[in-house]
């Protein structure tokens, strides 16, 4: 749209789509999905979905595409290879690089017989986007001898999404909350009818038959939102029971879970990191495309600063560009606000950790202590400074490691703990949120971290 000699990009989806270079407009919702009419060719096009079309979910506009994860995607078939998949629609997603991570998942999980995996990292690191890209790569394989799975099944437990452009967190009802619902999704994928009416044991028998007869990649997304009890049930079933059942057909099922925290299990764990500098700049260039005719590009120095501050976390980079070009906020103010008290982007990325911190002040003290001293410490040293028993620390430290807050360093037979450099925004936020704890920690350091203990 031209306005005052400026070109403005307007997001038209879902009201319009482009198919075969023709503009099609939304006409109605049918039993199989959204119906669009192609005026130029006098024909109809469809986006398959089982969920009723709801205009209100799109009202927040540009950048708000994660809502589509609450759309139940009907499986589609690759006409060449016969692969069937229900990969969620991604909207305007910026997937940059990550070739090394995809290669790592393939080599360490996909290609290893009888091995399942967990891809973990804070919210906004791109776990779902990475798995979606991997799913699409597998789905689009056309050489029959290279087809690893005939079926790619997605189940998502997402309960909220963060709109990085408008700085909003929206809560939604999750699609599954336990093993029974996963069975339901699998059976629906294979076109079993009235699955909700089946008893659990009946579903279990049918699912085992499905696994006997098919080669399946099952992706369980946003696992951290599921209750601990159901997490255990799911891990026990896929990690033990179904492996025993498929002992003669171990290649028939591969399970990959995404989670915001590492989860003790027999699954192979891969921690997802942010984009490197080159990939971050590629993402920035993609984000700038829609503003290039009306806004000035950032300098290389500013781009380097964004990567340094965000550690290449995609959702934070998208947030910065939204605040910069949609709201015209000053560059330095945007960066400073990332760690501000009440920062929504931090609340989204570290939601589970914040819940734990609210319940357990010991966790806050450990993080602030390690940040303040800025040196690796033994468990014993942490306990002496904070006057905390090692038994208590033995429970707290693994929890912080699972949230990727702490790293361990082995020195001889000793194991030391230090802050993960990728969470400095979170730590800055905690220091602002807990001034009394900071004051208390300083007093404990002065009292308990004597010169003799420092030498020790």
N, C-alpha and C positions, 0 to 999 in steps of 0.2 A: 504494500500500500504506500502510495506517495503522499506525504503530508508535509507541507511547507518545504518542498524540495528535498525532503529526507525520505529515504526508503526504509520502511518498517516491516519486519517479518511478523506475520500473524500465523499462529498455530491453528491449522484447520482440522486436524484429526481430533475426534472421530467423526466429525460431521462430513468430511470429504476424505477420499482416498485416491491415490493415483495407481491405476492398473494398466499395464501395457501402454504407458504414455497417454492414457485417457483419464480425464477427471471424472470421478464418480461421486455422487452425493448419497448420503444416508436416506433411505426411504422408509424402512420399517424393520421390526424385529420379527424373525420367523422362528420356526421350531429348530432350525439348524444353526441360526446365528443372525448376524446383522446383514441386512440386504442393502446393497448399493446399486444405483442405476447409472449406467454408462450412457450418457446422452449421445455422444458421437457415434457409437456403434449400436445403439438401441439394444442393450443387453444388460443382464444383471450379474453382479459379482457378490461374493459372500465372504464374510469373516466368521468362521465357525466358532461358536461358543454355546455353552449351556446356560450361562448367566444372563438374566434379563438386562437389556440395555438401560443404563441409568444416566441420564444427562447430568445429574447433579454431581456425580463423582468427578466430572471433568471441569467443574466450574472454576477451579483454582488455576486452570490454564497451563501456560508454558512451563515445561520442566516437570509436570506432575504426572509421570507415566507409571510410577510404581503401583498405582491403584489397579493396574491391569493384572496384578498378581492375585487379585481376588476373583478374577474371571476363570471359571473352570474350562480349561482348554480341551477341546475335543482332539483325540489323536489324529494325526495325519500320516499318510504313507508316502514314502519315497518311491515313485513309480518305477525307477530304474533298479534300485537295490531291494525294494520291498521292506525297508526298515520302517517301523511304526514308532511314532513319538508324540508326546504331548508337551513339547517344550514351551514354556510360558512366553507370551508375546512381550517384547521388551520396550516398545515405544521408541522414543528418541534416546537410545542408549549410546554412550560414548565408550566403546571398547577399544582400548589402546594397548598395543604390545602384548605383554604377558606370555610371549612364546615360550620363555624359559619355564614359567610356572606350569603351563599346559604340558610341556614336555616332561616336567618332573612328575606330574600326576599320572601321565601315561606310563612312564618308566617305573614308577614306584608303586602304583596301585593297579592301573588297568592291565598291564602286561604281566603282573605277578599272579600266578594261579592261586585261587582260594584266599586272596587278600582283599579286604575291604578298607576304606579309608575315611578319615575325617579331615576336612579342610577348615582350619579355624583362624580367626582374626576378628578384631573389633568391627562394629557396624560401619559400613561405608568403605571398607577396604576393597570391595569388589568380588567377594566370594561367589555370590549368586551370578554375577555377570560372567565370571571366569568359567563356572560350571555350565552356564548356558552356551557360551562360545564353544566349549569342549563338546557339549551335546550336539550342537549344530554341525561341528566338524565331523563327528561320528555319523550323524544322520545323513549328511550330504555325500558320504562315501559312495562311489559308483562302481568301484571294482569289487565284485562279489568275493574274491579271495581275501580282501582286506576288511570285510565287514566283521566287526567284533561282536556286535549285539543286534539282534533282530527287533528288539523293543527297547525304547528308552522312556522310562516312566518317571515323571516328576510329582512329588508331593511336597507342599509347602506349609509350614507352620507359622508363616509371617503374621505378626499381630499388629505391626505398625510400620509406617514408612515415613521417611523424612524428605520433605520437599526442599532441596538445597537452594532453589531460587527464591522461594518465599519464606524460608526459615520457619517451617511449620512441621510439627510432628502430628500425624493423624493416626488414631487408633482404629483398628478393624478387628473383625472376628476371624480367628485363624481357621484354616481349612481342615486341619487335623490336629488332634490333641493326644493321640495315642495309637497303639498298634492296631486296634480294631478299625480305626478310620483309614489307616494305611492299607489294610486288607481291602477295605471298601473301594479305595481309589484304584488299586490293582485290578480288582474284579471288574470294575466299570470300564477300565482301559481295555479289557478283553471282552467287553460288551455283554457281560452278565447283567440280567435285568432284575430290578427290585432287590438289589443287594442289601439295602438297609433293613429289609425284613428278615434276613438270615440271622441265625444264631451264630455266636462267635465260633463255636467248634465247626459249624458247617463252612463258615468263611475260611477257617484254617485249612480244612481238607481241600477246598477248592483252590486256595492259593498254592498249596503244595503241588497240586496237579498242574497248575499253571507253570510253576518253576520246573517241574519235570519235563515239560514239553516245549519250553521256550528258552532262548538266551536273552537275558534281561540285564540292563543297567538301570538300577533304581537310585534316584537322587532324592535324598531327604533334606529339604532346605530349612534353615532357621531352627535347628534342633534345640537351641538354648531356650526357646519359649515353651518347650514341653516340660511337664512336671518331672522331677527327679525319679519318681516311681515309674512313670511311663518311659522315661529315657532308659531305665534299667531293663524294662520289659522288651523294648525295641532292640537294645544292644544284645540282650540274651538270646532273643529269637534269631536275629540275623547273624550274630556272632557264634552261636552254638547250635541251637536246635535245627535250623535250616541247613547248616553245614553238615550235620550228621545225616540229615535226610538226603542231601545231594552229594554224599561222599563219593558216589560213582560218576557224578556229573558236576564236578566243582566249577566248571566254566559256565554253567548255566545262569549264575547270578553273581552280579557285582554290585555292591552297595557303597555309595559315597555320600557322606553326611557333611553339611556345612553348619558351622556353629561359631558363636562369638567367643567361646571358651574351649580350651582343650579338655577332652573328656577321657578319664582313665578307662581304658577298654583294650581289647585285643586288636582294635582297628589301627591301621597305620596313620600316624598323625603328620600333617603338613601345615606349617604355619605360614599364612599368607602375609607378605610384606607389601609396602606401598610401591608405587611406580618409581623407577629410577629417573634421573634428571631428564634424560632424552625422552622417555615416555611421558613424563609430566608435561614437557613442552609440547609434545604432540597433542596431548589432551587440551592444553591451553589454546593451541592453534585451532582445533576443532570447535571449541567453545566460542572462539572469537568470530567464527565465520558469519554468524547471524548479525554481528554488530559492525562488521568491517566497513560498511558504507556510511556509518553514522557515528562511529566512535574511533578514538585513537588506540592503537595497539600498545600494550605494555612494553617497557624496555626490557632488555635481556637481564639487567640487574634486578628488576622487579620480579621477573619470572623466576630467577634463581632464588630470590627471597621467598617466594611462595613455596617453592619446593623445599627449601630449608625449614620453613615453619611447619608445613603440613606433612613433611616426610613422604610426600607423594601419595597421600591418601586421596583417592579420586573424589569422594563426596565433598571433601573440604575444598578441593580446587574448584569444583563446580559451584559450591557455595560462595566462594570469593568472587568468582566471575559474575554470579547473579547479583551479589550486593554491589559490585563495582559498576556494572553496566545497566542493571535494571533500576537500582535505587541511587546510583551516582554517589555512593558514599566514598569518603577519602580512603585511599589505599592503606595508609598506616593505621587508621582507625579500624578498618576491617580486620587486619591481622591481629591487632591488640584485642579485639572483641572475641576472637576465637577462644581465648582462655578466660573470658570474663565470667563473673558469677552469674549463674543461670543460663549459660550458653546452651542453646537448644541442640546445636550440632554435637556438642560433647555429651549431652544427655542422651542423644540418640545412639551415638557410637559406643558409649560405655554404659548403657542403661542397666545391664545386669550388675556391673561393678558398683554403680552408684547405689543400687538397692542394698548391696552387701555392706557398703560403707556406712549407710544410714543406720544399719542394725548393729554394726560392730566397729566401735571407735578404735579398737586395737589395730585394725587394718589401716586406718588413717594415720595412726601414729607411726607404724612401720614405714609407710611410704614417705611421710614427711621427714622422718629421721634419716633415711637413706638418701633422700634428695638433699637435705641440709648438709650432711657430712660429705656427700659426693665421693665416697670411697666404698669399695666392697667390704662387707662385714661378715664375720662368722655368725652363725645362729647364737652361739654363746654370747658374743659381744652385743648383739641386738638385745638379747634378754637382760644382760647386765645394765645396759643404758636405760632401757624402758621398764626395768624391774618386772619383767614378764617371764614366767616359767617356760623352760624349753619345751615342755609337753604342749603348752598352749601355742607356742611358735610353730611347733611341728604340724599343727593343724592350719595355722594362718598362712604361713609362707607358701605351701603348695597351692592354696587358693589364689593367692596373688600371682603365682606363676601361671596358673591356668587361665587367668585373665590377661596374660601377656604384659603384666605390670613389672615383673621382676625377671632378672636373668641370673643364672648361676655361673660362677667361675670356679674351676677346680685348680687348687694350688697344692700339689703333692697329694696328701690324703685329706686335705681340708676343702670344704665347699663353702664358698662365700656368695653373698647375695648383693645385687646392686640393681638400680633402677634401669628399666628398659628405655633406651634413649628415644624410642619412638613415641613415648607417652608424655613428653615434656609439657604439652599443652594441658593435659589432664592434671599434672602435678602443679602447674601454675594456678590452675583453677582451684585445686584443693587448698593451696596456701591462702588464696583469697577467701574461700568459703569457711575455713577453720582457723581464724586468727588466734583463738585461745589455745587450740592444740599446738600451733606453732610456738606460741609463747611457752607453753608447758614443756615442749620438746627441748627448747633451748635451755630451760632450767635443768632438765634431766641430764642433758649433755654436760653442762657445767659441773653438775654434782657427781655424776657417775662415770663420765668418760675422762678419768684422770690421766695425767701424763704417764703414769706407770702402766695403765691399761692400754694407752695408745701405743706404747712400746711393745706391749704384749701382742 
